[in-house]
Amino acid sequence: MAEIIQERVEDRLPELQQLERTGLFSQMEIRAIIRKALELEYRIQRRSLLKDDFIRYVQYEIHLLELIEKRRTRVGYTFKKDEIEDPIIHRIQSVFRRASIKWKDDVQLWLSFIAFCRKWAAKVHLSKVFSSLLAIHSNKPGLWILAAKWELEDCLSSESARQLFLRALRFHPRCPKLYEEYFRMELMHAEKLRKEKQEFEKANMDVGNLEHAEEVLTGELARIIYKNAISVIKSAKFHVSLLSVAQLFDFAKDLQREIYNDLKALHTDDPLTWDYVARQELVIQSQPGEELPATKQAKAKEVGRREERCCAVYEEAVKTVPTEAMWKCYMNFCMERFTKKTSSRLLRKKRLERTMAAFRKAHELKLLPELQYRQLSTLLLHRQLLKESLEVADAGVKLFRKSVEMWQVKLEALISSESHEMAKGFDQAFAYLKPQMCLPLWLTWAQWSEDAGKQEETEGIYKRAIFRLSGADSVPVKEKYLNWAYRSGGYKKARDVFKSLQENRPFSVDFFRKMIQFEKEQESCKMENLREYYERALREFGTEDSDLWMDYIKEELNHPLGRPENCGQLYWRAMKMLQGEAVEQFMAKHALHQAGRL
């Protein structure tokens, strides 16, 4: 193996000598490159091969290439690329080839190989890479599309791209993405031929044998693909995706009309069809004889008329296809238009009226999902439309009584509207929801009460929440309660709350840390109180939290009334109580602290 590695390193000598002669690298840098090359070669020649070693090899060589490129730019030297860069590129390709043969299933490795070849203009080699890749991973449509795009965009070979798409469709006859990209490719090819023809005609050149059939120039090949595709894939979503592609090409107006008419004829019962048809009313161009609106008011009126036409289509749609999906499309459209900014008050009013009218109809039929109740109520709330927001939220909780998110939206609407029925609203929510689901509602209620300056009521809410919530759900409430007590009544109040909760498990470490912090903020910080808090915290978390032990030791060392002689005893207590990895973490932190590095 050593002879092989030595030979491979010696093969580098001509390019390294050229790098030194041209002044791109110094002699010291060349020696460093040789040392690194020896190390990398040993790694990829040993018996047990690792993919990471090949990746490091390739990364080093690519970085070397990029450095050579930068040095050339700096010194302005552009010669001898065939003697310097080409051997490095061939070597990287060779390593990539070995790695991709060894780890055939790693698609990311193949894609890295392709990216390298594209960047360093290795077109001939890249064609072979794609052939090998597709032979192994023929079950991945995305790779066929990648290869076809490379043929079309980089090699400018529409025929090769077409052959690849046809081969791909034999493996994946029902893949929508393949049909869509093949359809796009044929339209791009037709557009390219049309532009070529126009350029030749402008230059008065005789095209001779370059003349193409009129069917090809008008996109007839794309039409054939479209017809085959819809006969295999009967989906409105796929149909719309083909229509979106066709609309990118101005010369394919006839094809666009055909696809649009087929969409309406073949997928009448699909909500997506109606949604697409309705939204087209927004983008329909004005007739040639019509004047374009000039003033802001005229533009707003025109937008209003277009939106009314859209809603008329949606109204017909919900009668023809009275499903939840169809009403969802209608409501999404109304909310989208409602969020659009406009300076016209009349247009804003009309949008609100249309949105609420559509909502009331859908709610009456019970054909709206919970998410849309929440979205609409929140949207109206942000626009300060409190009455409408509360109406939507009320309707939502009547249908979705077991949803905590829906109740949250309603209570936020009640808070914003400064309703006198806040307590009643929260009690209703707690009556319908399971106690373990109510944590966000308790926190919202406590926050509202605190913001309103109702101290006695706030404390009552926290106490009720801790009593009603069980297990881990009560932990955030205890932390909030302690924080509130310190803010509203100072240290004495916080200490009273801490004492009242000290046996009410479970706790969090932050609960005790907050109390320790409150004690430290006092002018007369008492060490005996700090010891009490640390001891209580260690009772709960002494087996797992090494930081807590370290903080206790530091406190004894640094506090004016601390007892440094207790630190040894604390160390041994920690060693006995801590479990698992926490012991090693504590020992490491303690050693660093004694060395003055922590």
C-alpha positions in Angstrom: 0.0 0.0 0.0 2.9 2.4 0.8 4.3 2.0 -2.8 0.9 2.9 -4.3 0.5 5.9 -2.1 4.1 7.0 -2.9 3.4 6.7 -6.6 0.2 8.7 -6.3 2.0 11.5 -4.4 4.8 11.5 -7.0 2.2 11.9 -9.8 1.4 15.3 -8.2 5.0 16.5 -8.6 4.6 18.1 -12.1 1.7 20.3 -11.1 3.3 21.2 -7.7 6.5 22.1 -9.5 4.5 24.4 -11.9 2.8 26.0 -8.9 6.2 26.8 -7.4 7.8 28.0 -10.7 4.9 30.3 -11.5 5.1 31.8 -8.0 1.5 30.9 -7.1 2.7 28.9 -4.0 5.9 29.0 -1.9 8.2 26.1 -1.3 6.9 25.8 2.3 3.3 25.7 1.0 4.2 22.9 -1.5 5.7 20.9 1.4 2.5 21.4 3.4 0.4 20.2 0.4 2.6 17.0 0.1 2.2 16.2 3.8 -1.5 16.7 3.6 -1.7 14.6 0.4 0.2 11.7 2.1 -2.3 11.8 5.0 -5.3 11.8 2.8 -4.0 9.1 0.5 -3.3 6.8 3.4 -6.9 7.3 4.6 -8.5 6.3 1.2 -6.2 3.4 0.5 -6.6 1.5 3.8 -8.6 -1.7 4.1 -11.5 -0.4 6.1 -12.8 2.6 4.0 -14.9 5.4 5.5 -17.0 7.7 3.4 -16.0 10.7 5.5 -12.3 10.2 4.5 -13.3 10.4 0.8 -15.3 13.6 1.5 -12.4 15.2 3.3 -10.1 14.3 0.4 -12.4 15.9 -2.1 -13.0 19.0 0.1 -9.3 19.5 0.5 -8.7 19.3 -3.3 -11.6 21.6 -4.1 -10.3 24.1 -1.6 -6.9 23.9 -3.2 -8.4 24.5 -6.6 -10.3 27.6 -5.3 -7.1 28.9 -3.7 -5.2 28.5 -7.0 -8.0 30.4 -8.7 -7.7 33.2 -6.2 -3.9 33.4 -6.4 -4.2 33.5 -10.3 -6.6 36.4 -10.0 -4.3 38.2 -7.5 -1.1 37.9 -9.6 -2.8 38.1 -13.0 -1.4 34.7 -14.2 -3.7 32.7 -16.5 -1.4 30.2 -18.2 -0.6 26.5 -17.8 -4.1 25.6 -16.6 -3.9 22.2 -18.4 -0.7 21.4 -16.4 -2.0 22.6 -13.0 -5.8 22.6 -12.6 -6.6 19.7 -15.0 -4.7 17.0 -13.1 -6.4 18.1 -9.9 -9.8 18.0 -11.5 -9.2 14.5 -12.9 -8.0 13.3 -9.5 -11.1 14.7 -7.8 -13.3 13.0 -10.4 -11.4 9.7 -9.8 -12.0 9.9 -6.0 -15.6 10.8 -6.5 -16.0 7.8 -8.9 -14.5 5.4 -6.3 -16.7 6.8 -3.6 -19.9 6.6 -5.7 -19.2 3.0 -6.7 -18.5 2.1 -3.0 -21.6 3.9 -1.7 -24.1 3.7 -4.5 -27.1 4.4 -2.5 -25.9 7.8 -1.2 -27.8 10.2 -3.5 -26.2 13.2 -1.8 -22.7 12.0 -2.8 -23.8 11.7 -6.4 -25.3 15.2 -6.3 -22.0 16.5 -4.9 -20.2 14.8 -7.8 -22.6 16.4 -10.3 -22.2 19.9 -8.7 -18.4 19.6 -8.9 -18.5 18.6 -12.6 -20.9 21.4 -13.4 -18.8 24.0 -11.7 -15.5 23.0 -13.2 -17.0 22.6 -16.8 -16.5 18.8 -17.1 -19.4 18.3 -19.5 -18.2 15.1 -21.1 -17.6 13.5 -17.7 -20.9 14.7 -16.3 -22.8 12.9 -19.1 -21.3 9.6 -17.9 -22.0 10.5 -14.3 -25.7 11.0 -15.1 -25.8 7.7 -17.0 -24.4 5.8 -14.0 -26.6 7.6 -11.5 -29.8 6.9 -13.5 -28.9 3.3 -14.0 -28.7 2.9 -10.2 -31.4 5.3 -9.1 -34.0 5.0 -11.8 -36.7 4.9 -9.2 -36.2 8.7 -8.3 -38.1 11.0 -10.7 -36.2 14.1 -9.4 -32.9 12.7 -10.8 -34.4 12.2 -14.3 -35.6 15.8 -14.2 -32.2 17.0 -13.1 -30.5 15.2 -15.9 -33.0 16.4 -18.5 -32.6 20.0 -17.3 -28.9 19.8 -17.6 -29.2 18.5 -21.2 -31.6 21.3 -22.0 -30.0 24.3 -20.2 -26.3 23.5 -20.2 -25.8 21.3 -23.3 -28.6 23.1 -25.2 -29.8 19.7 -26.5 -33.6 19.5 -26.5 -33.5 16.1 -28.2 -31.4 14.5 -25.5 -33.7 16.1 -22.8 -36.7 14.7 -24.6 -35.2 11.2 -24.7 -34.5 11.3 -21.0 -38.1 12.4 -20.2 -39.4 9.6 -22.4 -37.2 7.0 -20.6 -38.2 8.4 -17.3 -41.9 8.1 -18.1 -41.4 4.4 -18.9 -40.2 3.9 -15.3 -42.7 6.4 -13.8 -45.8 6.4 -16.0 -48.0 8.1 -13.4 -45.6 10.8 -12.0 -47.2 14.3 -12.2 -43.9 16.2 -11.8 -42.3 14.3 -14.7 -45.2 15.2 -17.0 -45.2 18.8 -15.8 -41.5 19.3 -16.5 -41.6 17.5 -19.8 -44.5 19.8 -20.8 -42.5 22.8 -19.7 -39.5 21.6 -21.7 -41.4 21.3 -24.9 -42.9 24.8 -24.6 -39.5 26.2 -23.8 -38.1 24.4 -26.9 -40.9 25.8 -29.1 -40.3 29.3 -27.7 -36.6 29.0 -28.5 -37.3 28.0 -32.1 -39.7 30.9 -32.5 -37.1 33.4 -31.3 -34.5 31.9 -33.6 -36.9 32.2 -36.6 -37.7 35.8 -35.7 -34.0 36.6 -35.5 -33.3 35.0 -38.9 -36.2 36.9 -40.4 -35.0 40.2 -39.0 -31.5 39.5 -40.6 -33.1 38.4 -43.9 -31.2 35.2 -43.8 -32.1 32.1 -45.7 -32.8 29.4 -43.1 -32.9 26.6 -45.6 -33.0 23.3 -43.8 -33.5 25.0 -40.5 -37.2 25.6 -41.3 -39.4 23.9 -38.6 -42.9 22.7 -39.0 -45.6 25.1 -37.9 -47.0 22.5 -35.5 -43.7 22.5 -33.6 -43.6 26.3 -33.4 -47.1 26.5 -32.0 -46.4 24.0 -29.2 -48.2 21.0 -30.8 -45.7 18.6 -29.1 -46.6 20.1 -25.7 -50.3 19.6 -26.5 -49.7 15.9 -27.2 -47.9 15.6 -23.9 -50.8 17.4 -22.2 -53.4 15.1 -23.7 -51.4 12.0 -22.7 -50.9 13.3 -19.2 -54.5 14.0 -18.4 -55.5 10.6 -19.7 -53.2 9.0 -17.2 -53.4 11.5 -14.2 -57.0 12.5 -13.5 -56.5 15.3 -11.0 -57.6 18.9 -10.8 -54.5 19.9 -9.0 -52.3 18.4 -11.8 -54.5 20.1 -14.4 -54.1 23.5 -12.8 -50.3 23.0 -12.5 -50.1 22.3 -16.3 -52.3 25.4 -16.9 -49.9 27.5 -14.7 -47.0 26.3 -16.9 -48.8 27.1 -20.1 -49.6 30.6 -18.9 -45.9 31.4 -18.8 -45.7 31.3 -22.6 -47.5 34.0 -24.6 -47.6 32.1 -27.8 -49.6 29.2 -26.3 -52.9 31.1 -25.9 -54.9 28.4 -27.8 -53.4 25.7 -25.6 -54.2 27.7 -22.4 -57.8 28.0 -23.5 -58.0 24.3 -24.2 -56.6 23.3 -20.9 -58.9 25.8 -19.1 -62.0 24.5 -20.8 -60.9 20.9 -20.1 -60.4 21.7 -16.5 -64.0 23.0 -16.1 -65.4 20.1 -18.1 -63.5 17.2 -16.5 -63.3 18.4 -12.8 -66.6 20.1 -12.2 -67.0 18.5 -8.8 -63.5 19.4 -7.5 -63.3 22.5 -5.2 -59.9 23.3 -6.6 -61.4 23.8 -10.1 -64.0 26.3 -8.8 -61.3 28.0 -6.7 -59.1 28.5 -9.7 -62.0 29.6 -12.0 -63.2 32.1 -9.4 -59.7 33.6 -8.9 -59.3 34.0 -12.6 -61.9 36.8 -12.5 -59.3 38.9 -10.6 -56.7 38.7 -13.4 -58.9 38.9 -16.5 -57.5 41.5 -18.8 -59.7 44.5 -19.9 -61.2 44.4 -23.3 -59.3 46.3 -26.1 -62.0 49.1 -26.3 -62.2 49.6 -22.5 -60.5 52.5 -20.7 -58.2 51.6 -17.9 -59.1 53.3 -14.5 -57.0 56.3 -13.9 -57.9 57.6 -10.4 -57.6 55.7 -7.1 -61.4 55.7 -6.7 -61.9 54.2 -10.2 -59.2 51.6 -9.5 -60.9 50.7 -6.2 -64.3 50.4 -8.0 -62.8 48.1 -10.6 -61.2 45.9 -7.9 -64.6 45.8 -6.2 -66.3 44.7 -9.4 -63.8 42.0 -9.9 -64.1 40.7 -6.4 -67.9 40.6 -6.8 -67.5 38.5 -9.9 -65.2 36.2 -8.0 -67.7 35.9 -5.2 -70.5 35.2 -7.7 -68.5 32.2 -9.0 -67.9 31.0 -5.4 -71.6 31.3 -4.6 -72.4 29.1 -7.6 -69.6 26.8 -6.5 -70.9 26.2 -2.9 -74.3 25.4 -4.4 -72.9 22.9 -6.9 -70.3 21.4 -4.5 -71.6 22.0 -1.0 -68.6 20.5 0.9 -66.3 21.7 3.7 -63.4 21.9 1.2 -65.4 24.2 -1.1 -66.4 26.5 1.7 -62.8 26.6 3.0 -61.7 27.8 -0.4 -64.4 30.5 -0.4 -63.5 31.7 3.1 -59.8 31.7 2.3 -60.4 34.0 -0.7 -62.6 36.3 1.4 -59.9 36.6 4.2 -57.1 37.1 1.7 -59.0 40.0 0.0 -60.0 41.4 3.5 -56.3 41.6 4.5 -55.3 43.5 1.3 -54.5 47.1 2.0 -56.6 49.8 0.4 -57.3 53.4 1.0 -61.0 53.1 0.0 -63.3 52.8 3.0 -66.1 51.6 0.7 -64.0 48.7 -0.5 -63.0 47.8 3.0 -66.6 47.8 4.1 -67.7 45.6 1.2 -64.9 43.1 1.9 -65.9 42.9 5.6 -69.6 42.4 4.6 -68.8 39.7 2.1 -66.5 37.9 4.6 -69.1 37.9 7.4 -71.9 36.9 5.0 -69.9 34.0 3.7 -69.0 33.0 7.2 -72.6 33.1 8.5 -73.7 30.9 5.6 -70.9 28.4 6.2 -71.5 28.3 9.9 -75.2 27.7 9.5 -74.4 24.7 7.3 -71.6 23.6 9.8 -69.1 23.3 6.9 -66.1 25.2 8.2 -63.1 23.6 9.9 -62.1 24.9 13.4 -58.9 26.4 12.0 -60.9 28.9 9.9 -63.0 30.0 12.9 -59.7 30.8 14.8 -58.1 32.5 11.8 -61.1 34.7 11.0 -61.6 35.7 14.7 -57.9 36.6 15.1 -57.9 38.5 11.9 -60.9 40.6 12.9 -59.4 41.1 16.3 -56.2 42.5 14.8 -58.3 44.9 12.8 -60.1 46.1 16.0 -63.4 44.7 14.8 -64.3 43.4 18.3 -68.0 42.7 17.8 -67.4 40.6 14.6 -64.4 38.8 16.2 -66.5 37.9 19.2 -69.4 36.7 17.0 -67.0 34.3 15.1 -65.4 33.1 18.3 -68.8 32.4 20.0 -69.9 30.5 16.9 -66.6 28.5 17.0 -66.9 27.4 20.7 -70.4 26.3 20.2 -69.2 23.8 17.5 -65.8 23.0 19.0 -66.4 23.0 22.8 -63.5 20.6 23.4 -60.9 22.7 21.7 -58.6 24.7 24.0 -57.3 26.8 21.0 -60.9 27.8 20.2 -61.6 28.9 23.7 -58.3 30.8 23.8 -59.4 32.8 20.8 -62.8 33.6 22.4 -61.2 34.7 25.7 -58.7 36.9 23.9 -61.7 38.5 22.1 -63.4 39.0 25.4 -60.3 40.6 26.9 -59.9 43.0 24.0 -63.5 44.0 24.1 -63.2 44.6 27.9 -66.3 42.5 28.5 -67.8 42.2 32.0 -68.3 38.5 31.4 -64.6 37.5 31.6 -65.0 35.3 34.7 -68.1 33.7 33.2 -66.2 32.9 30.0 -63.3 31.3 31.8 -65.6 29.2 34.0 -67.5 28.0 30.9 -64.2 27.0 29.3 -63.1 25.1 32.4 -66.4 23.3 32.5 -66.1 21.9 29.0 -62.3 21.2 28.9 -60.3 18.6 30.7 -58.1 20.1 33.5 -54.8 19.0 31.9 -55.7 21.1 28.8 -56.4 24.3 30.6 -52.9 25.6 31.4 -52.8 28.3 28.7 -56.2 29.5 29.8 -55.2 29.9 33.4 -52.1 31.8 32.4 -54.1 34.1 30.1 -56.7 34.8 32.9 -53.9 35.5 35.4 -52.2 37.9 33.0 -55.4 39.7 32.2 -56.2 40.1 35.9 -52.7 41.4 36.7 -52.8 43.9 33.8 -56.2 45.1 35.2 -54.6 45.7 38.6 -56.8 43.3 40.5 -54.3 41.9 43.1 -56.7 39.9 45.2 -58.4 38.4 42.2 -55.0 37.6 40.6 -53.9 35.7 43.7 -57.1 33.8 43.8 -56.7 32.8 40.1 -53.2 31.5 40.8 -54.3 29.5 43.8 -57.3 28.0 41.9 -55.0 27.1 39.0 -52.5 25.3 41.2 -55.3 23.4 42.9 -57.0 22.4 39.7 -53.9 21.6 37.7 -52.0 18.4 38.5 -48.5 17.2 38.0 -46.1 19.0 35.6 -49.0 21.2 34.3 -48.9 23.2 37.6 -45.1 24.0 37.4 -45.3 27.0 35.1 -48.2 28.5 37.2 -46.1 28.2 40.4 -43.2 30.1 38.7 -45.6 32.8 37.4 -47.2 33.0 40.9 -43.8 33.6 42.5 -42.8 36.2 40.0 -46.1 38.0 40.4 -45.8 38.0 44.2 -42.3 39.6 44.0 -43.5 42.2 41.6 -46.7 43.1 43.4 -45.6 42.7 47.1 -41.9 42.6 47.2 -39.6 40.0 48.9 -41.8 39.4 51.9 -44.8 38.5 49.7 -42.6 36.2 47.5 -41.2 34.4 50.6 -44.7 33.8 51.9 -45.8 32.3 48.6 -42.6 30.2 48.5 -43.3 28.9 52.0 -47.0 28.1 51.1 -45.9 26.1 48.0 -42.7 24.5 49.3 -44.5 21.1 49.9 -46.7 21.4 46.9 -44.8 19.2 44.4 -43.7 19.1 41.6 -41.3 22.0 41.1 -38.8 23.2 38.6 -35.2 24.2 39.2 -36.1 27.8 38.1 -38.7 28.0 40.9 -35.9 27.7 43.5 -33.4 29.8 41.4 -35.9 32.7 41.3 -36.2 32.7 45.1 -32.4 32.6 45.4 -32.2 35.5 43.0 -34.8 37.5 45.0 -32.8 36.9 48.2 -29.6 38.2 46.5 -31.3 41.4 45.4 -32.0 42.4 49.0 -29.8 44.9 50.7 -29.3 42.5 53.7 -28.9 39.2 51.8 -29.0 36.5 54.5 -26.8 33.4 54.0 -29.1 31.3 56.2 -32.0 32.0 53.8 -29.9 31.1 50.8 -28.9 27.8 52.5 -32.5 27.1 53.1 -33.4 27.6 49.4 -30.4 25.6 48.2 -31.1 22.8 50.5 -34.8 22.6 49.4 -33.7 22.7 45.8 -31.2 19.9 46.3 -33.9 17.8 47.9 -35.7 17.9 44.6 -32.9 18.0 42.0 -29.7 17.0 43.9 -29.4 13.8 42.0 -29.3 15.3 38.5 -28.4 19.0 38.6 -24.6 19.5 39.0 -24.9 23.3 38.5 -27.0 23.6 41.6 -24.2 22.0 43.7 -21.6 24.2 42.1 -23.6 27.4 42.8 -24.1 26.3 46.4 -20.3 25.8 46.8 -19.6 29.2 45.2 -22.1 30.9 47.5 -20.4 29.5 50.6 -17.0 30.7 49.2 -18.1 34.2 48.0 -20.8 35.4 50.4 -19.5 37.6 53.3 -21.3 35.3 55.8 -20.5 32.1 54.0 -18.6 29.2 55.5 -15.8 28.0 53.2 -15.2 25.0 55.5 -18.6 23.6 54.4 -17.4 23.2 50.8 -15.6 19.9 51.4 -18.7 18.4 53.0 -20.9 19.8 50.1 -18.5 18.2 47.6 -18.8 14.8 49.1 -22.6 15.1 49.5 -22.7 15.9 45.7 -20.6 12.9 44.9 -22.9 10.6 46.8 -26.2 12.1 45.5 -25.5 12.8 41.8 -26.1 10.0 39.4 -24.8 9.0 35.9 -23.1 11.6 33.7 -23.9 14.4 36.3 -21.1 13.0 38.5 -18.5 13.5 35.8 -19.8 16.9 34.9 -19.7 18.0 38.5 -16.1 16.7 39.0 -15.0 18.5 35.8 -16.6 21.8 36.8 -15.2 21.6 40.4 -11.7 20.9 39.1 -11.9 23.9 36.7 -13.2 26.1 39.5 -10.3 25.1 41.8 -7.9 25.9 39.0 -9.5 29.3 38.6 -10.8 28.7 35.1 -14.5 28.7 36.0 
